[in-house]
Amino acid sequence: MPAIWAVILQRYEIARLFGKRCKDPVSAGLTLSRACDKLMQILPPYDTDNYTQLGDEQTKFEDFSVQLIERYYNEQPRRAVALLQLNSQYIPDQIACSHFICSLSIQYIVEHQWWNGFNANPVVIMVTFFCPVLVCTPLFSFVPVVEVENSPLLLAILGPSEEKSKRRKPTCSEKFRKFYTAPITKFYTHALFYLAFIVFYAYTVAVGIRPNYVSIYEVIVVVGMISFFSENLFEVSTRSPHPPLSEGLLPPASN
């Protein structure tokens, strides 16, 4: 990436120009900000002038990305959310960019992904996991579904940048899909199962252990612990390694 070489050579204005003219200036600004941070880590302790300059440039590059994403979100919120959802690792890879992560638009996008377009009480969520019919009751509030009309006639009249859209209430099948695929649902149900397992484990230790034979309580505890450790090992084995500096910041290119 030419902009990174410009940062290494301390040509910050040229790096900023490359970042503004690339296909994804938001990701470019974050990449350059992280590049400045990496360079600050390898500077010798006595080089305070370059350290201060790199710190200032890091803040400028990050502020540039924050301004762009907030402007894009204010103009077209739905497309801004879709942009950051192209790559599931986009937001986690920017944890070091605290200003970017703490911006209002990113916080809204994270909350949107966490709730998956609905809102409900935590107790209702845990009960609904076992009684799915409650999803279609007033206990849940769902965000309207946006339908975009992309007919050739509309595109010819309005243009591709002014596509017509309308909102409707989600169907029952869409509500079920949103509920069971939402991270908030998985979080509460996993917490509930872990709490139930701890209570059952305490009961087994207290009164369920038999001196002469293996009780059914002990079998259930062993099976639960094996499944728990197997799940953790599976998550560790399937977790992708942390990408290099120039990777993991840009959404995947469309073919």
Secondary structure, DSSP 8 states (H G I E B T S, - for coil): -HHHHHHHTT-HHHHHHHHHHSS-HHHHHHHHHHHHHHHHHHS-TT-HHHHHHHHHHHHHHHHHHHHHHHHHHHH-HHHHHHHHHSSTTTTGGGTT-HHHHTSHHHHHHHHHHHHTTEE--HHHHHHHHH-GGGGGSTT-EE--EEEEE--HHHHHHH-GGG-EEEEE---HHHHHHHHHH-HHHHHHHHHHHHHHHHHHHHHIIIII--SSS--HHHHHHHHHHHHHHHHHHHHHHH------TTSSSS-----
